[in-house]
Amino acid sequence: MLFTPPIDLLVKQAGCRYAVAVIVGARAKDLGNKIPAMLNGSANLAIDYAANELLRGDIIGVQSK
């Protein structure tokens, strides 16, 4: 379960809860494929890392026109 960062802050960054789930999920999967040694085999660490990247603005979603 995701507690840090709070979901409300992530929603403000991404636009909606669905976008948070898609962005964080895709980035966590990418992290798991690229640097599995850093994550020690834990999917939760990948999700936490991806959520913090989203909050910092290191990753962004596709903006609709």
C-alpha positions in Angstrom: 0.0 0.0 0.0 1.3 3.4 -1.0 1.6 5.9 1.9 4.5 8.1 0.9 4.1 10.2 -1.0 0.4 10.9 -0.4 -1.8 10.0 -3.3 -3.3 13.5 -3.3 0.1 15.1 -4.2 0.6 12.5 -6.9 -2.9 13.3 -8.4 -2.0 17.0 -8.5 1.1 16.1 -10.4 -0.4 13.7 -12.8 -4.0 15.1 -13.2 -6.1 12.1 -12.1 -5.8 8.8 -10.1 -5.9 6.8 -13.3 -2.9 8.6 -14.7 -1.0 8.1 -11.4 -1.6 4.3 -11.6 -0.6 4.1 -15.3 2.5 6.4 -14.9 3.8 4.8 -11.7 3.0 1.3 -12.8 4.8 1.7 -16.1 7.9 3.3 -14.5 8.0 0.7 -11.8 8.0 -2.1 -14.4 10.7 -0.2 -16.3 12.8 0.1 -13.2 12.4 -3.6 -12.4 13.6 -4.5 -15.9 16.6 -2.1 -15.9 18.0 -2.2 -12.4 16.7 -5.3 -10.6 19.7 -5.4 -8.3 18.9 -2.0 -6.8 15.4 -3.1 -5.9 16.5 -6.4 -4.2 13.6 -8.2 -5.9 10.8 -6.1 -4.3 8.1 -4.7 -6.4 7.1 -2.4 -3.6 10.4 -0.6 -3.7 10.0 0.0 -7.5 6.6 1.5 -6.9 7.8 3.7 -4.1 10.8 4.9 -6.2 8.5 5.6 -9.2 6.0 7.5 -7.1 8.7 9.7 -5.7 10.1 10.3 -9.2 6.6 11.4 -10.3 6.3 13.7 -7.3 9.6 15.3 -8.0 8.7 15.8 -11.6 11.4 13.5 -13.0 8.7 11.6 -14.9 5.6 13.0 -16.5 2.6 11.6 -18.3 1.3 12.3 -21.7 -0.7 15.5 -21.7 -4.0 15.5 -23.6 -4.7 18.2 -26.1 
